[in-house]
Amino acid sequence: MPLRLDSRDPGFGAAFTALVDGRRDADADVSRDVAAIVAEVRARGDAALADYTRRFDRHDLDASGWRIPQAECEDALAALDADLRAALELAAGRIEAYHAGQRPADSARTDDAGVRMGARWGAVEAAGLYVPGGRAAYPSSVLMNAIPAKVAGVDRLVMVTPTPDGVVNPLVLAAAALAGVDEVWRIGGAQAIAALAYGTDRIGKVDVIVGPGNAWVAEAKRQLYGVVGIDMVAGPSEIVVVADGDNDPAWIAADLLSQAEHDPTSQSILFTDDAGFADKVAAEVEAQLSRLQTEATARTSWEANGAIVTVASLDEVPALSDRLAPEHLELAVADPQALFDRVRHAGSVFLGRHAPEAVGDYVAGPNHVLPTGRRARFASGLSVLDFMKRTSFIALDAQAIAAIGPAAVALARAEGLPAHAASVAARLD
């Protein structure tokens, strides 16, 4: 059974703190294994990739082919059922439109001293996209990761995806074609992240790596940050649903299970001010679990990590939710905006009874790659800015440096850096 808490109970504070601090990351210590894999790929390049693919994905890259041709991706798109293709195209169009609004503008101004300054934005040259090939092989994630890169203006977008036993997911290939991915390689795991970061004879290195993966992929991204940029270190998915008693319990139960079915380590939490409604949702979750094809995963997640928290008033919820800093936050209440105005930490927020988190996973437009593990306290979801960088510029003429240069000379001398001072002073003379 999921955890049941009531904010009016004497031990609530300690119990809720334990919920906030609970760890759901993989138990295995993968750091040493990943470090060894990264070192091997850096030293042996393609030979190491071939060895790891035979070991983990059970096929020979030389036989199956290292790179999936663009024509194969286009064929997968053409072969889609018409309704499914229309859905994929609708999602792609909405994602592109939303992210187009994120492109920053260059800036420039000249101040009273005559100094012209500003910033110019530009895209990275190459970005790598990791697409899982096991439990989480989702074409929606291809769109969410690839389209912002293309909107940013990335020249070369490289997708890596494991193909266990040589089998390719055609939906993933179709999404790659639709999103404009330039290269698709049949490699996965920490070794694929290392290949993107350092490059091999076959695979050119990239500047930024994005996309979800298992604990080994996440750890590889963590270790290689600095060699390349990364979007984030992603952990198990999570959702917080805030619902009053006027909701349909079946809707709220489905929302909770929409995250529970992702992975046994996912977490779904309900806040409500109606104890009777909480009981109805719990019963409805149990009823729906028995009908899910993903029951085994969802049940493990719900029973091990789920929670139902009853509060005296929904006014308590923003502060409690902020402590969780959830990846997804649903506000299924009569006045969601009033609660949203008081929420500080969340990856993405869904307002109202007709805004389930699942619509955001596919067709709403905002990105579904979001900070997990309480990281919404300091991090944001994937955006166009993850594929761009800002270069500042400064222009001075003789009058401008005469106006501000003496202060620079004074500061440089105070810091004990005479060459800095001389560099400016020479232009003052």
N, C-alpha and C positions, 0 to 999 in steps of 0.2 A: 504493500500500500504506500502511496505517496505520503510525504510529511504533512501533518495538519498542525497549523499554528493559529493562535488567537491573540491579537495584540493586547487583550485585556487580561491575559493570564500573567501571573507573577514572574514566571520564568521566560517570558517572551523575548526580552532583550538578549539574553544569552543564546537562546535557541535561534533567533534570527541572525545574530552575528555568526553562529556556526554555519548557517545556510549561506551567508554571504562569503565566508572564507573557505567554504568547501572546494576542494580541487577535483576537477573531472578530466584532467588531461590524462593521456595514456600513462600507465604505471611504468612501462619499460623505460629504462635509462638508455636512450638512443644516442646520446651525445657522442660517445666514443665511437660507435659504429658509423655515424654520419661523418665524423672527422676522418676516419679511415677511408671511407668511400670517396670523399672529396679529394683527399690526397692522392688516391689511386687514379682518379679521373684526370687530375691535374698533371700527373706524371706520365700516364699511359694513354690518355686521350681516347680515341675511338676503340682501341683494343679493350680498354677497361669497360666502356659502354657495352660492347658486344658480350663480354664475359658476364656482366651483371644482368643483361637482358636474358641470356640463356639460363642464368641461375634463378632469377625472380619471375620472369615472364614466360619462360619455357619455349622460346623460339629463337631461331638463328637470324640475326638481322641481315646477314649476307644472302640468306635464302628468301626471306620474306620482303626484304627491301627496307632500307634505312628511312627513306623519305617517302611519304605518301604524295603521289602526284596531284597537282592542282586539278587535273581533269577528273580524278577519282572523287574529289570533294564536290566538284560541279555536278558529276553524275549522281552523287548521293542527294544533292539538293533537288535535282530534276526528278528523281524517283520518289520523292515524298508524296504522301497522300495530299490531295489538294487542300483539304481543311487544315491539316497539320502545317503545311507550308504557309497557308494564309495566317495561321496563328503565329508562326515563327516570324513572318514578315511584319505583322502588326507589332509584335514585341520589339523587333529590331528598330522599326520606325519610331516608336515611342521612346526607346532608350536613346537613340541618336538625337531626337529632338530635345530631350531633357538635358543631355550632356552638352549639346551645342551651347546652351545657355550658361555653361560654366567656364567657357573660354575667357581668360582674363585679357584686359586691354593693356597695351603699352602705355606708359606715362612719361611725361616730361614737363618741366617747368623751370623758369629762371627766377631766382630769388632776388631780394633787394641788393645783395652784394654783387650781383651779376654772375653768379654761379649757375650754370645750367646743369640739371641733374634729372635722373629718372630711372626707369627700368624697362627692359625689353624682355618679353617672354618668347621662349622657343621650345619646341618639342625635343625629346631625346631622339637619337638617331635610330636606335633599335630597342625593341621590347620583347621579352619572352613571356609566354602565357603557358602556365602549367594547367593541364586538364586531366583530372583523375580518370583512371580506366577501370576501377573496381566498383565499390559500392556507390560512389558518387560521380557517375559519368553523365553530366547534365549539359545538354545543349544550351540551356538558359545561361549557365555560367560562362560559356564561350562568348555569348553576346555581351554579357555584362562586363567582361574583361577586355574583349577585343574592340568593341565599338568606342569606348572612351579614348583608347589609344589612337584609333583612326581619326576621331574628332580632334584630338590634340595635334595631329599632324605627324605622327611617328612614321618614318620612312619604311621601316622593315619590322614586321610583326611575325614572330616565330612561335609556333605552338608545338609543345612536346606533350605526348600522351602515351602511356603504356598500352600495349595491345596484348594482353595475356593470351598465350597460345596462338598468337598471331591474329587474333580476331579484333576487328575494328568496329567501333560503334558508328553506324552510318548517320545517326542524328547529330553526333558531334562533328562529323565531317561536313554535313549539310550546313550546320551553323557556322563553321569555319569559312565555308564558301560565301555565305550570306554576309558575314561580318568583314570580309576582305583580308583574311589571314594570308600572309605571303608564303610561309613555309610550314609544313607539318612533318614532325619526326616521330618515329615509333619508339620513343624511349620514355622512361618514367622514373620515379623514385628520386632519392637524393642525388643519384648519378646524373639525372637529367638537369637538375638545378646547377650542379657543378659544371656541366657541359655548357650551359647557357652563360654562366658567370665567367668562365675562363676561355671558352672556345676550344674546338678540336680541329683536326684537319678538315672534317666534313662540315661541322656546325660553327658558324661564326658567333662570336660572343655578343652579348647584348648589354644594354645599359641599365635596364630595369626589369625585374621579374615579378609577375603578379600571378594570382590564381591559387585556389585551395588545394589541399593535399593532406596526406596522413601525417602522423607524428614525425616521420623521417623527412618528409618534404618540408614541413614547418621548421624543423631543426636545421636543415640545410640552408634554408633562407635566412634563419637567424645567424648562422655561422658565417654566411657569405655577405651579409650586409656590410657595406663599406667597399667591397669589391664591386658590387652592383647595388643599385637601389632596390627596395622591395616595397610592396604595398603594405603588408602587415604580417605578423605571425598569428595565424588563425588557429583557434581552438574549437571545441565542440559548440554546436549551434545552441541558441537559447532564445526563449520568448517569455515575456511577462505580459499577462492579460489582466486588465483591470475591468471588472464587469459588475454592474449593479443587478438587482433582482428582476429588472424589466427585460432582460435578455432572454433569448431562447437558449436553454441549457445545451441543446444539441449543437448549436452554432459554436458556443464557447468551447465545448468538448472537442469539436473538430479542430478549432484553432490551436488548442493545446497539443493535440496529436500531430498537427502538421509539422511541428518541430521535433516531437518525440520520435517520429519515424525516420529521421535523418540518420541517427546513430545511437547506439546504446548509451553513450556518454552525453547526449543532448539533454537540455533541461527546459522544462515547462513549468511556469509558476502562475497561479491564479490569485489575484487579490479581489475580495468582494466584501461588501458590508452587510451581506445577507447570508446568515448561516444556513438557512433552508435552501437557498439557491446553490450554495457550495455543495450541499449533499446531492442535489439534483445533477450538478455537473459531474461530480465524482461517479455517480451511477451511470450517467450517459457516456462518460469515458470508457467505463468497463463494457458497456453494451457495444460501443463502436469498435473497441479493440478486437472483439471476437469476429468482426466482419472485415478487418483489414488484412490485406495480403502481407503487409509489413508488421503484423502483430508481434512477432518475436522481438524485433528491434524496438518497436514503440513501447511494448509492455516493459521491457527491461529499463528503458529510459524513464518511463513514468514512475515505475515502482522504486527505482534506485535514486532518481534525481528530482522527481516532480515534487511540487508543494502546493498546498492550498492554504492561503493565509486569510483569515477573517479579521476584519478591522471594525472598530466601533464607528468610524466615519471614513469616507473616501478622502477626506482632507488629509488623512495620515499618509496616503499612498505616495505622493510625490517624493517625500523625504525617504521613505523606505525603498522606493524604486531607484532613487539616485544612488543608494548604497549598493544596489545590485548592478547599476549601470548596464542595463541589458542590451544585447544586440538588437532585439526587436521589442517594441512596446506597443501594445494595443490598448486604446482607451475606448472601450465599448460602454459609454455612459451617455447620459442625456446631454451634458455640456462638455464634450471632450476638450474644447479649446481652453476652457477655464483650468482644467488639470494640466494641459500641455504647457500653458503659460508658466506653470510652477515646476516643470520638469527641467532639470539641468543636464543630466547624463543619460543618453540613449543613442544607439546607432541609427535607428530609424523608428519613427513614431507613426502609428496608424490611427486615424481619428474617426470615431463613430462606429455604430453597430454594423454598417455595411462596408467596412474597410478591413477585411481579414489580411493578415500578414502575407498569406500565400499569393495574393494578387500582386504584391510587391516583388515576389520572387520571379515574376514572369513579365507582366505587361504594363505595370503602372508607369514606369519610366526611371525613377530614381534607382541607384545601384543597389544590388542585393549583397554585394561584398562588403561586410560590415565588421567593426571591431567586436571581438568576443572576450570572454574571460575578464569582465569588468574594465576592459580597456577603453570603453566609450567615455571614461573619465578624462582621457587625454587624446583620444584618436578619433578619426572620422572614417566614413565609408569611402570606398574607392571612387575617385573622380578623375576628371580630365587633368587636374593639377598633378596627379601622381606620375603623369607622363611628360610633364613640362618642368622647366627650370627658369628662374628669373636671373637676368644679368643686369646689374646696376651700371649706370654710366655717369661720369662727371666731366664737365667741360669748363675750363677757366681761361679767361684772357688775362692780359697784364693787369687790368684794373681789378679784376676779381681776386687774383692771387695777392694783390697788394692789400686788399680789404681783409682777407681772412688768414693770409700766410703768417703774419707775425704771431698769431695765437698758436698756430701749428708749431712754429719754431720754439716757442716758450714751452709747450707741452713736451716736445721731443727732448729738449735739454733736461727738463725735469725728470724724464724717464731714463736719462742716461744713455740716449741714443743719438750721438753727435752726427752720424751720417744722415739720419733722418732730418735733423735740423738743417744740415748743410744743403740737402737736396732742395728744401724749400727756400732757404735763405739766398741761395745762388740766384734764384729768379726774382728775389726782391731787390737785389743789388742792380 
